[in-house]
Amino acid sequence: MAAFVGSYWGMDKTRFEIDTYIGPDEAFHFARKSLATRYPETAHDHDFFEVFLIESGKTDHWINGVTQTLEPGHLTFVRPSDVHAFRADRGIGCEIINVMFRVETADHLTQRYGNTIEGRFFDAGGRLPEMHTLGAARFARAINVAQQLQTAHRSLARIEEYLLVLTNRVADATSGVAGSAPRWFAEACSAAQSKDVFSRGAAGFISVAGRSHEHVCRTCKTITGLTPSEYINQVRIEFAAHLLRSDERPIDAIIEECGFDNSSYFYRLFRRQYGTTPRQYRLKNLRDPFQSRLERQS
């Protein structure tokens, strides 16, 4: 085995192979386990991709010559060429959820959903694999979808479903924010997509950011060019547009669901963002699933 020298210690490298873990008719391997409190004798790379989530405790993660300290909510998309090893905290240990899947699955998803996945998640470039620090809501969602996968048939459909949920509803925390944004700010923007947060306006955004009001305002202006109120209003108006395209409830009910107390203010913001009134937007975009396009035009 070739020697591989780490940041403060050296170890040999071995390769893990997917066929050791799954049969020819299986598409993935799922493991929920406690990590050892000492590094293994060898680090490893793979002939497969894997995703792991720290469920509880804490661990050192030695990855491509860098040592990371991982805690609950850390989600990492590991590529075949990544060389890594774990050492759990001796005092509190570490519980981890690990999902391994074939290279062909990753290639298929990257080709089919390139606009979403290409260059990100398990297709990320750079020295280190992509890691996300999940807020409370996304961490709970990640645990929930993992539990569903744990008892599922090891089919291609289930692993693809799992990965699409991870990349679209769990780990997609940027929400249009520049890659240079601090992680805490990207996570706050991700949390702001939730109705529980944006319905509280800028106060909800600042609360989930976990920083001072002044610091959040300054960072938001630098990264997005908007104040927290302006950013949250964009999120709320976009949510309203989704409802107008798919929901027949009165517009006043939609305004209330988005957290606006002032209808005139909502109408003004909507026109500014979409160049039309909510009613005109609905008439143009709402589709009746039980009526054909030709019937609507007659």
C-alpha positions as CSV (number, residue, x, y, z in Angstrom):
1,M,0.0,0.0,0.0
2,A,1.1,3.5,-0.8
3,A,2.0,5.8,2.2
4,F,-0.3,8.8,2.7
5,V,0.9,11.5,5.1
6,G,-1.7,13.5,7.0
7,S,-1.7,16.8,8.7
8,Y,0.0,15.6,11.9
9,W,0.4,11.9,11.5
10,G,0.9,9.4,8.7
11,M,-0.9,6.2,7.8
12,D,-1.2,3.8,4.9
13,K,-4.2,3.8,2.6
14,T,-6.5,0.9,1.6
15,R,-9.4,0.8,-0.8
16,F,-13.0,-0.1,0.1
17,E,-15.1,-1.7,-2.6
18,I,-18.8,-1.5,-2.9
19,D,-19.2,-5.2,-3.8
20,T,-18.0,-6.0,-0.4
21,Y,-21.0,-4.4,1.1
22,I,-23.9,-5.0,-1.3
23,G,-25.0,-7.7,-3.7
24,P,-25.3,-7.3,-7.5
25,D,-29.0,-6.6,-7.3
26,E,-28.6,-4.0,-4.5
27,A,-28.1,-0.3,-5.2
28,F,-26.8,1.0,-1.8
29,H,-25.6,0.1,1.7
30,F,-27.0,1.7,4.8
31,A,-25.2,1.8,8.2
32,R,-26.0,3.4,11.5
33,K,-23.1,2.8,13.9
34,S,-20.8,4.1,16.7
35,L,-17.4,5.1,15.6
36,A,-14.2,3.8,17.3
37,T,-12.4,6.1,19.7
38,R,-9.1,5.5,17.9
39,Y,-8.0,6.0,14.3
40,P,-7.9,2.7,12.3
41,E,-4.5,1.4,11.1
42,T,-5.2,2.6,7.6
43,A,-7.1,5.4,6.0
44,H,-9.3,4.4,3.0
45,D,-10.6,5.6,-0.3
46,H,-13.3,3.9,-2.3
47,D,-14.7,2.7,-5.6
48,F,-18.1,4.2,-4.6
49,F,-19.6,7.4,-3.3
50,E,-20.9,7.8,0.2
51,V,-22.9,10.3,2.3
52,F,-22.5,10.5,6.0
53,L,-24.3,12.4,8.7
54,I,-23.1,12.9,12.3
55,E,-26.1,12.0,14.4
56,S,-24.7,12.5,17.9
57,G,-21.4,13.0,19.8
58,K,-18.3,14.3,18.1
59,T,-15.4,12.9,16.0
60,D,-12.2,13.9,14.4
61,H,-12.4,13.4,10.6
62,W,-9.1,13.1,8.8
63,I,-9.8,13.8,5.1
64,N,-7.3,14.4,2.4
65,G,-4.6,15.6,4.8
66,V,-6.9,17.9,6.8
67,T,-8.4,17.2,10.2
68,Q,-12.0,18.3,10.8
69,T,-14.0,18.2,14.0
70,L,-17.5,17.1,13.2
71,E,-20.6,17.3,15.4
72,P,-24.3,16.6,15.1
73,G,-25.7,18.1,11.9
74,H,-22.6,17.8,9.8
75,L,-23.5,16.2,6.5
76,T,-20.6,15.3,4.1
77,F,-20.7,14.0,0.4
78,V,-17.7,11.8,0.0
79,R,-16.2,11.1,-3.4
80,P,-14.4,7.9,-4.4
81,S,-10.9,9.5,-4.4
82,D,-11.3,11.1,-1.0
83,V,-9.0,9.4,1.6
84,H,-10.3,9.6,5.1
85,A,-10.6,8.1,8.6
86,F,-12.5,8.8,11.8
87,R,-11.7,8.9,15.5
88,A,-14.6,9.4,17.9
89,D,-14.4,11.6,21.0
90,R,-13.3,9.4,23.9
91,G,-15.7,11.1,26.3
92,I,-19.0,11.2,24.4
93,G,-18.4,8.9,21.4
94,C,-20.0,9.5,18.0
95,E,-23.0,8.0,16.2
96,I,-22.9,8.2,12.4
97,I,-25.3,7.4,9.6
98,N,-23.5,6.3,6.4
99,V,-24.9,5.6,3.0
100,M,-22.8,4.1,0.2
101,F,-23.9,4.0,-3.4
102,R,-22.5,3.1,-6.8
103,V,-20.6,5.4,-9.1
104,E,-23.1,4.7,-11.9
105,T,-25.9,6.1,-9.7
106,A,-24.0,9.4,-9.1
107,D,-23.1,9.7,-12.8
108,H,-26.8,9.2,-13.8
109,L,-28.1,11.8,-11.4
110,T,-25.4,14.3,-12.4
111,Q,-26.2,13.9,-16.1
112,R,-30.0,14.1,-15.6
113,Y,-30.0,16.9,-13.0
114,G,-26.9,18.8,-14.0
115,N,-28.4,22.2,-13.3
116,T,-28.9,21.2,-9.7
117,I,-26.1,18.7,-9.0
118,E,-23.2,19.4,-11.4
119,G,-20.2,20.7,-9.6
120,R,-22.0,20.4,-6.2
121,F,-22.7,17.8,-3.5
122,F,-21.1,14.5,-4.6
123,D,-19.9,16.1,-7.8
124,A,-18.0,18.9,-6.1
125,G,-14.4,19.7,-7.1
126,G,-11.7,20.9,-4.8
127,R,-9.5,19.4,-2.3
128,L,-12.2,18.6,0.3
129,P,-15.6,17.1,-0.3
130,E,-18.7,19.3,0.2
131,M,-19.9,19.5,3.8
132,H,-23.0,21.1,5.1
133,T,-23.8,22.2,8.7
134,L,-27.5,21.6,9.0
135,G,-29.8,23.8,11.1
136,A,-32.2,22.1,13.5
137,A,-35.1,21.8,10.9
138,R,-32.9,20.4,8.2
139,F,-31.1,18.1,10.6
140,A,-34.4,16.6,11.7
141,R,-35.4,16.2,8.1
142,A,-32.1,14.4,7.3
143,I,-32.7,12.0,10.2
144,N,-36.2,11.4,9.1
145,V,-35.3,10.5,5.4
146,A,-32.4,8.4,6.6
147,Q,-34.7,6.4,8.9
148,Q,-37.0,5.8,5.9
149,L,-34.1,4.6,3.8
150,Q,-32.8,2.3,6.6
151,T,-35.8,-0.1,6.3
152,A,-36.3,0.3,2.5
153,H,-35.5,-2.2,-0.2
154,R,-32.0,-1.6,-1.5
155,S,-33.4,-0.6,-4.9
156,L,-32.0,2.0,-7.3
157,A,-35.3,3.9,-7.1
158,R,-34.9,4.4,-3.3
159,I,-31.3,5.5,-3.4
160,E,-32.0,8.0,-6.1
161,E,-35.0,9.3,-4.2
162,Y,-32.9,9.7,-1.1
163,L,-30.2,11.6,-2.9
164,L,-32.6,13.9,-4.6
165,V,-34.2,14.7,-1.2
166,L,-30.8,15.4,0.3
167,T,-29.7,17.7,-2.5
168,N,-33.0,19.5,-2.9
169,R,-34.6,19.6,0.5
170,V,-31.9,19.0,3.1
171,A,-28.4,20.1,2.0
172,D,-29.3,22.8,-0.5
173,A,-28.6,25.6,1.9
174,T,-27.2,28.3,-0.4
175,S,-30.6,29.7,-1.7
176,G,-28.9,31.8,-4.3
177,V,-26.3,33.1,-1.9
178,A,-22.7,33.5,-3.1
179,G,-20.3,30.7,-2.4
180,S,-18.1,33.2,-0.5
181,A,-20.8,33.7,2.1
182,P,-20.1,32.6,5.7
183,R,-21.6,29.2,6.5
184,W,-23.8,30.6,9.2
185,F,-25.3,33.1,6.8
186,A,-25.9,30.5,4.1
187,E,-27.6,28.3,6.7
188,A,-29.8,31.3,7.8
189,C,-30.8,31.8,4.2
190,S,-31.7,28.2,3.9
191,A,-33.8,28.3,7.1
192,A,-35.5,31.4,5.8
193,Q,-37.1,29.3,3.0
194,S,-39.3,27.8,5.8
195,K,-42.7,29.4,6.4
196,D,-42.0,29.1,10.2
197,V,-39.1,31.6,9.7
198,F,-40.1,33.9,6.8
199,S,-43.6,34.4,8.2
200,R,-41.9,36.2,11.2
201,G,-40.2,38.6,8.8
202,A,-36.7,40.0,9.4
203,A,-36.9,39.1,13.1
204,G,-37.3,35.4,12.1
205,F,-34.2,35.6,9.8
206,I,-32.1,37.3,12.4
207,S,-33.2,34.8,15.1
208,V,-32.1,31.7,13.0
209,A,-28.8,33.5,12.0
210,G,-27.7,33.5,15.7
211,R,-25.7,36.7,15.3
212,S,-26.3,40.2,16.4
213,H,-28.8,42.4,14.6
214,E,-26.1,44.7,13.3
215,H,-23.8,41.8,12.2
216,V,-26.7,40.1,10.3
217,C,-27.7,43.4,8.6
218,R,-24.1,44.2,7.6
219,T,-23.4,40.7,6.2
220,C,-26.8,40.5,4.4
221,K,-26.1,43.8,2.7
222,T,-22.6,42.8,1.7
223,I,-23.6,39.3,0.3
224,T,-27.0,40.0,-1.2
225,G,-27.1,43.8,-1.6
226,L,-30.3,43.7,0.5
227,T,-31.3,44.4,4.0
228,P,-32.7,41.4,6.0
229,S,-36.3,42.8,5.5
230,E,-35.8,43.1,1.8
231,Y,-34.3,39.6,1.5
232,I,-37.1,38.0,3.6
233,N,-39.8,39.9,1.6
234,Q,-38.3,38.4,-1.6
235,V,-38.6,35.0,-0.1
236,R,-42.2,35.6,1.0
237,I,-43.3,37.0,-2.4
238,E,-41.8,34.0,-4.2
239,F,-43.6,31.7,-1.9
240,A,-46.8,33.6,-2.6
241,A,-46.2,33.2,-6.3
242,H,-45.9,29.5,-5.9
243,L,-49.3,29.4,-4.1
244,L,-50.9,31.6,-6.7
245,R,-49.8,29.1,-9.4
246,S,-51.1,26.1,-7.6
247,D,-53.7,27.0,-5.0
248,E,-57.3,28.4,-5.5
249,R,-57.7,29.9,-2.0
250,P,-58.5,33.7,-2.0
251,I,-55.6,36.0,-2.4
252,D,-56.2,37.5,1.1
253,A,-55.7,34.0,2.6
254,I,-52.4,33.7,0.7
255,I,-51.3,37.1,1.9
256,E,-52.0,36.0,5.5
257,E,-50.1,32.7,5.1
258,C,-47.0,34.6,3.9
259,G,-47.0,36.6,7.1
260,F,-48.1,40.0,5.7
261,D,-50.4,42.2,7.9
262,N,-50.8,44.9,5.2
263,S,-52.4,43.9,1.9
264,S,-51.4,47.1,0.2
265,Y,-47.8,46.5,1.1
266,F,-48.0,42.9,-0.2
267,Y,-49.5,44.1,-3.5
268,R,-46.8,46.8,-3.9
269,L,-44.0,44.2,-3.3
270,F,-45.5,41.7,-5.6
271,R,-45.8,44.1,-8.5
272,R,-42.3,45.2,-8.0
273,Q,-41.0,41.6,-8.0
274,Y,-43.2,40.2,-10.8
275,G,-44.3,43.3,-12.8
276,T,-48.0,42.5,-12.4
277,T,-50.7,42.2,-9.8
278,P,-51.3,38.9,-7.9
279,R,-54.6,38.4,-9.6
280,Q,-53.2,38.9,-13.1
281,Y,-50.3,36.6,-12.2
282,R,-52.8,33.9,-11.1
283,L,-54.9,34.2,-14.2
284,K,-51.9,33.7,-16.4
285,N,-50.3,30.9,-14.4
286,L,-52.9,28.9,-12.5
287,R,-53.7,25.6,-14.3
288,D,-56.7,23.4,-13.7
289,P,-55.6,19.8,-13.8
290,F,-59.1,18.7,-14.9
291,Q,-59.4,21.1,-17.8
292,S,-57.4,21.0,-21.0
293,R,-55.7,24.0,-22.4
294,L,-58.0,24.1,-25.4
295,E,-61.1,24.1,-23.1
296,R,-59.7,27.1,-21.2
297,Q,-59.2,29.0,-24.5
298,S,-62.7,28.2,-25.8
